Amino acid sequence: MLSLIHQEDAPTGTFADAVRERGGELLEWNLANGGPPAPPESFDAVFIFGGGMHVDQEEQHPWLREEDSLIQGLLAEQVPVFGVCLGGQLIAKAAGARVGPAPHEEVGWHEVQLTAEARTDPLFSRVPERFDAFQWHQYAFELPTGAVPLARNPVGLQAYRLGDSAWGIQFHAEVTRGIVEGWLASDGSGRQIDLSPIERWAELGRGLADRFLELASRPRRGRPVATPAR
């Protein structure tokens, strides 16, 4: 399992717990330090997480161009991929969708509502129809051509599925209390966010990750299922 991160304080979080609970191995890699040591398509699945940069800041972060090509390759090979916040935006961009500034930023807890299509989605079918999601973003994605909308709120699209193997979400389902406390400490705005729902929120995130990993464990293009580490 490969986890692509973009800064050290935005790690795999509770999604890493889901990998470990299944007996899997996780390689966490920051693309700003260069490409991963193995071809991304050789992994059973790929997580892509957030960061303070935006998808259109390729001049400041030239590796974003390489990541765009990398994600296009993952989509072409139908490698299971799950993008969170910036990760979901990068998948949408690689699939040709518009990604740009949201009508306004969302930071903290904001209500999200599932679409009718989510009721039959492998990841979202067991998620409540409405829930308060932890958000921290200024940009938003539109729906890629051929993708299925899974969740929305007044700011815009919050989750989608592309084909049978790619998902993107705008909210941060991976965060722990420690991760958010670190973001608040480095933010400098003095904003206050109630963190009491974090433990319950982490359960929803681990459920999404676990169902994604279950899907990723199925044979793909004749490749045998990987044997979990013991």
Secondary structure, DSSP 4 states (H G I P E B T S, - for coil): -EEEESSTTS--THHHHHHHHTT---EEEEGGG-S-SS-GGGSS-EEE---SS-TT-TTT-THHHHHHHHHHHHHHTT--EEEETHHHHHHHHHTT--EEEEEEEEEEEEEEEE-GGGGG-TTTTTS-SEEEEEEEEEEEEPPPTT-EEEEEETTEEEEEEETTTEEEESS-TT--HHHHHHHHHHH-S------TTHHHHHHHHHHHHHHHHHHHTS-BTTBPPPPPP-
